[in-house]
Amino acid sequence: MHHILCGLAANPALPSETVDRLTAVADDDIAFHLAGRADLSRAQAAALVARVRGSAARLAAEGRLTAADIDPRTRPDAALALLDEGIGPPEWARLLATDPAGERREKLAACPGLPSDVVERLAADPEVRVVVELALWAPANTAAGLATHPHAEVRRAVAANESTPPATLAALLTGVGLPAPRHCAVCDQHETPFVHAPQCPRPDCHLPPGASCDGSHASAVHHIREAALRNPTTPTEAAAPFADHPSALLRWALAGRPDLPPKVCASLAEDPVPGIRADLAENPAIDDALIRVLADDRDPAVRRALAQHPRVPLDVLAHLARTTRIGPTLLPRIATASPAETEQLATSPDPSTRMLVARRRDLPAHVRDRLADDPDAKVLKSIAPHPGLTEQQLRTMVARHGARVLTAVAANPGTPPALLEDLTRHRPPVRKVLREVARHPRATATALLACLADDQSRPIAAAHPSLPPPVVLHLLNDPNHQVAEAAAANPSLPPAAMSHIMGPVPGPPTGAP
């Protein structure tokens, strides 16, 4: 029954009085769905927070709560949710900074726009996790001060904070000018020297595999450097020397930086780790010469990443399309191709190249129609979802290539209802087609009934508003809870059925006047 109530809470056609009744019995799951309702009134939002305090975060994010609705002394979690959205007076932050629960102070530390006195208090908090959270989001002057904190986890958070001053980040990266940390997550928990086992059997252990400390906090310092290398505010001249560092993780962190000098790019292009070369291949810092070198990389993951580069020359992209499985995605270079380049791609003798441009959804009508008449099935699979295609064009694709293009035709937003019905009748059934039809806004009751016969499509079809109300009612008793929940969320569910699910409305007590 609980899953049906969750579905009902998400039903956009739910009457206001039924929302009130659901609120009265809500738990965390039901409250999550109720909090996302566009029709929730301010009074209903307040009642929901009173019932389930954990709903405050979503209600605040949805704009359903105001500071006037909350007393921070009785509902501190709701007050935190509003502060996290930048709502709430400074007095709330000052009050919550003294909250005995470290978890609340930790959440407060992540809130934007905190008063300076609250920031100072949190920076001196006795619980390291509170200071770590503050260091992740603190303004420049506070972050710079926390760079000398004795705990390495705080310094790691400072290294990840993009507001940290460049000079401070350089110092964290090199260690020059900073006192050595005195504590880390490893020596907080274990006598040193200690190396954490890669396959640690303790379920309550949160140390990463291989974490170690011999008094120098080696793995913690390594994590600080990695965070600083990933931070775009870290000066290029401080980061560049790590291109030949023995740690692959540090070289990997460097490979995605868009400010890399050509010499560093060239060095990383020869790195033995394919993942590093793949990250470099997507980096806009590499020039055309290096792009052409990486286009012949021995690892397909590198070539696949290179196809995502925003400036990859079209001839290189055509080469990659022939030699690498790129996947059904619109590549950045294709998305920004000029009209002349688009014509060139669409008339290429290579079907792999035509397939790339066919993935655009803003093609001129004449280009779209030319590609819709392409003899190659993989080109048609790419162009079939393009808006504006006629029913005849779509049916011609199906007639020529059958199951190879059915799913793509079903994904076209303009596919007529009659064609959607025909697609569901294909034998043998194509499960991906049924899933596309089940979520299609133009799907008819006939098409949806066919989709219900497939286990994967059934939960999707159960939520479709074109499903007949008697069928929706029947699906409420489906043994698959996902199907029943989707049916309860279906706006075609009759209001009387919604009330019946909730049971009779409580009457006045016996003997009441």
N, C-alpha and C positions, 0 to 999 in steps of 0.2 A: 504493500500500500504506500510505503514511503516514496518509492520512485514515481508513483502516479501523482502524489502531492507535489513533488519537485517539478514534474511536467506541467501541472496545473498552474504553479506559481509563475511559470514562464509564458503562459498562454496570453497572447495580446488581447484576446476577447474576454478575459476574465472580468466579471462584474465587480464593481468597487466593494460591495458588501462581502463578496467572497474573498477578496484580498484581505479584508479585515479579519475574516474568520481564519484564513491561512496564517496570518500574522500571529494570531493567538496561540497557534500550536507549532510555530516555526522552530526548526533547529538550524544548525549552521548551513546545511545544504539547501533547505527551503528558503532561508533568508537570503542566500546568495542570489537566487533567481528573483526573489521579490525585489531586492535592492536594485536590480537592473531594469525594472519596469519603467517605461517612459511616462506612464500615467499615475505614478505613485505621488500622492499628495504630501505636503509637508507634515501634516498630522500623522499620516500613515508611516512616514519615514521615522518620525520620533517614536512611534509605538514599536516599530521594528527594532530600533536601537535598544529600547527598553527591554525587549524580549530577548534579543541576540546581540550582545555588545560587539561581537566580531563583525557585524554587518556595517559598522560605522565607516570602515575604510572605503568600501565600494559606494556607499551612499554619499560620502564626501566627494569622491572622485566624480560621481554622477551629478553633483551639484544639488543633492536633495537635502543636505543639512546646512545650517548656518550656525554661527557662533551663539545666536540667541537661543538655539535649541538645546544647548549642552551646558551642563554644570561640570567643570573639569574635576571637581572634588569627588563627585559620585560616579562620573563616567570618564575616567582618565583616558581610556582607549579611544573613545569617540573624540575627545579633545586632541589626542595625538593624530588621529586621522585628518582632522581639519587643519592642524598645524602643518602636516605633511603636504597639504594642498595650498599652503600659503595663507590660510584663513585662521583667524584667532588672535586675540590680543597678546601683547608681550607678557602680560602677567601669567598667562597659562604656561608659557615656556619656563618662567621662573619657578612656578609651582612644581612643574613636572621634573625640573632639574634636581629637585630634592626628593623625588619619589623613591621609596625604599627598594622598589623593584628595579634591578639592573636592566632587565629587558626593556622596560619603558624608557629609561634614560638612554639606552642604546638606540631606540627608535627616534627619540627626540633629537639625538645627535645628527641624524640624517635629514632633519627638517630644514627647509630653506629659510633664510632671513632671520635667523635667531639673534636676539640682542647680544651685544658684545659681552656683557657680564655673564650671560648664560654660556656662551662659548668658552669663556675663561674657566668657568666652573667645571664644565664637561671635560676640558682639556686636562684638568687635574683630578679627574674622577679616579677613585681607587680601583675600579674594574677596567682591566685593559681593553675588553671588547667595546666598552663605551668610547674610549679614546680612539680606538681603531676606526670606529664608525665615523667619528668626528673628523679624523684625519683624511678620510676618503672625500669629504665634501667641503672641508674648511676653506675659507678665503686665504689668499696668498700669505698674509702676514702670520696667520695662525699656523698654516701648513709649514712655513719656514721654521717656526719655533718648535714644532713637533718633530722636525727632522733630527733633533738631538735627543729625542725621547729614549730612555734606556731600553725599551722593549723593541725588538726587531719587527714585530708585527705592526706596530704603529708606524715605523719607518717605511715598511712595505706599503702601507696605505697612503702615506705621503707621496711615495714614488709613483703611485697610480693616479694621484689627484692632478688633473690638468690645470688647476689653479696654482699649483706649486711653482715658485719662481724658477726660471731656468738654471740659475747658478746653484740653487739648492738641489735640483735634480742631478746636475753634473756631479755635485759632491756625493750624493747618495750612490751614484753609479761607480764612482772611482774610490770613494772612501776618504778622499783627501779633504782635510779641514774639519772632519767630524769625529767626535769621540766614538770608540767602538761600542756597539750595543752590549748590554750586560745580561739580557735575558732573551729567550726565544721560546717558541711553542714546544720545542723538544725538551730543553732543560727545565721548563716549568713542570714537566711531568715525569722525567726520568733522571736518574743519576748519570752523569757523563763520565766517560765517553759512551755514547749510545747511537746505534744505527737502527732505524725502524725497518722491520722485516717487510719485504714487498707483499707477502701474503699474511698479513697480521690477522690472527684469529679472533681478536677482541672486537665485539660488535660496537662497543662504546668508544673505540679509538678513532680519532679524526685526523691523525697525522698522515701526510701523504707518503706513499711508498718511497723508501730510501732516505727519508728525512733523517738528518744526523746532527749531532753536536758533540764536540770534544772540548768545549769551552770557548771555541772561536765562533760558534753559531754558523757553521759553514753553509748549511743548506738554507738557512734564513737569509744570509747575505746574498746567496745566489738568487733567491726569490725577489729580494729588493732590486737587484740589478735587472732581472727580467721585467719587473714592473716599470722600472725607469726607461728601459729600452722601448717598451710598448707605448710609452707616454709621448705624444707628439710634441709636447712642450720641451722635452729634453733637447739640449743643443746638439746639432748634428756633429760638431767636432768632438763632443764627448762620447757620442754613440758609435761613430764610424770605426774606431779601433777594434770593436768587438767582432768585426767581420771574420777574423781568423781566430777567434777564441776557441779553446778546445771544447767548450760546452755547446752541443747542438741546440739546446733550448735557447741559449742566449743569441746564437746566430739566427735562429728561427724568429725570435722576437724582433730582430733587426730587419729582417727581409721585407716586412710590409711597410716600413717607414717611407713616406713619399718624398723625403728630403735627402735620400741617399746620393752621394756623389757617384759619378760614372765608374770610378775605380773600385768602389765598394760593390756596386752592382755587378761588375765584371767578375769580381772575386766570388760573390755569392752564386753567380750563374754556374760556377764549376763545383759548387758544394756537393759532397757525396750523398747528402740527405735529400731525397726527392721532394719532401714536403717543403723544405726551404726554397728549392728552386721553383716550386709551384706558387708559393706566396710571392716570390720575386716576379714571376711571370705576370701576375695581376697588377703589379705595382706600376703606377703611372710614371715613376721616376726613370724607368728603363727607356733607352732610345731605340730607334728603328733597327739599328745594327744588332743590338742584343735581342730584340724581338725575333729577328730572323734566325739567330743562333738557337734560341729556345724553341722555335717552331720545329726543329729537328731533334728535340730532346728524346732520349730513349724511353722516358717514362710517360705513359699516356695521361697521367694525372697532371703533369707539367703542361703538356700541350692543351689539355682541357682547360686549365686555368688561364693559359695564354689567350684562349678564345674569348675570355671575359675582359681582356684588356681594352680600355676605351679608345686607344689609338692604333690598334692593330691594323696594318695595311690590308686592304681587301683581298689582294692576291695571296697574302699569307693566310687570311681567314679561309679563303677557298681551299687552300692546301690543307689546313687543319680539318675542314669539313670532310675532306676525302679520307684522311688518315686517322681520325679520332672520333670516338662516339661522344658527341658534345651534349646530347640530351635535348628534350623538347623545351628549350628556353629561348627567349628573345635576347640576343647578345647586344651589349651596349653599343658596339660599333655599328651594328645593323640598325639599331633604333635611331641613331643619329645620322644615318646615310642621307646624302642630299638627293633631290629628285633625280638628277642625272645618274648618280650612283645606284639608286633604287632601280632605275630602268636597266642599267648594266647588269645588276645582279639577277633581275627577273628574266633576262634574256640569255643568261649564261648557258652554254651547252652542257654544263655539269649539273645534274639534278640535285646534288648535295648543296650546291651554292644557291640554287633556286629555292630549296627548302628553307634556307636560313632567312631569306627575305620574306618568304610566305608566312613567317611567324609574326610579322607586324600586323597590327589591327587598325592601321590608319592609311592603308594603301590607296592610291587613286583608283577609281573604279575600273579604268582600262587595264591597269596592272593586276588588280585583284581578279578580274574576269579572265585575263590571259592565264594566270596561274591556276584558276579554277578549271581550266580546260587542259591542264598539263597531263601528259601521258603517264607520269611517274607517280606511284601511289604515295610515296613518302612526301612528295610535294603537296599532294592533295590532303594528306593528313594534317599538314601544317596550315593550309589555307582554309580548310573546311569550317573552322570556327569563326572566320572573319565575318563581321556584320555586313549586311547588304546583299549577300548571296541569295538568289532566287530559289524557290522550291525546285524548279526544274534543274538548276545547276547542282543542287544537293542530291537530287534523285539520280542524276547522271553519274555522279561520283559513286554512289552506292551500286548502281547497275554495273559499272566498270570494274570496281575493285572489292565489292562486298565487305566482308568482315574487317578488312584492313583499314577501312575508313569510317566504319559505323560509329565508333565512339566519338571521333572528331565531328562528324555530322550532328550527332546528338548534342554536342557541346555548343553548337551555334545558337546564339540567343534568339535568332529569328526563325529557327526550324519550325515549320507549321505543325499544328497538333496532329493532323492526319499522318504526316511523315513520322512523327514520334511514335505513333501507334504502330506503324509499319515496322519501325526499327525493333520494337519489342517482340515482333512476331518472327524475327529471324531464327532459323534453325540450323545448327544448334544455337541456343541463346548465348549472347556475349555479355558476360557479367558486368564489364565496365560500361557497356551501353546502357544496361538497366540502371546502373547507379547514376549515370548522367541524366537519363530520362526522369528518374525519381526526383531529382532536384530542379528539373527544368520548369520555369514559371508557366510555360504554355502546355504542360502535360495535362492530358485529359484523364477523366476517371478510368476510362478503358485502359490507357497506357499505364496508369498507376497500379491498377489491379494486377497487370502482368508483372510489374516490378515487385509486388508483394510476394510473389512466388520465389524470389531469390533471397536467401538469408542476409546477404550483405546490403541489398537494396531496400529490404523491408523496413528498417528503422528510418531511412530517409523518406521513403514514400509515406510512411505513417504520419509524418508531420506536414505533408503537402495539403494546402487548403482546398485543392480541387477534389480531394478524396470525399466520397459521399458520406454524410453523417452516420448512417447505419454501419458503414464499414469502420469508421473511426470508433464508434461505440464498441464494436466487436473486438477491436484491437486493444482496448483497455484491459482485456483479459488474456492478452498474449503471454505465453510463458517466458518469452524474451523480455526482460525488464526494459531494455533500450527501446523496444518497439512500443511497449505500453506507455512509457514516459513520453515518447514522441507523440503518441496519439493524444495523451492528456494535454500536450502543448499545442495541439492543432486548433486553430481558430474556428474550424468547422464543427468542433464539438458543441453540441447544443447546450445552451445555458442551463437547462433543466438537469442535464447530466452532470454539469459542474457542481450544481447544488447537491445533487444526489451523492456525489463522491464525498462531499464534506459532511454528509449526514444531516439529520433534521436540525433546524435552527432551535437552539435551546429556548424554551419558554420560561415564563416567570415561575418562581418556586411555588410548590403546592401550597394553597391557602393564601396566596398573595392577593391583594385587592385588585 
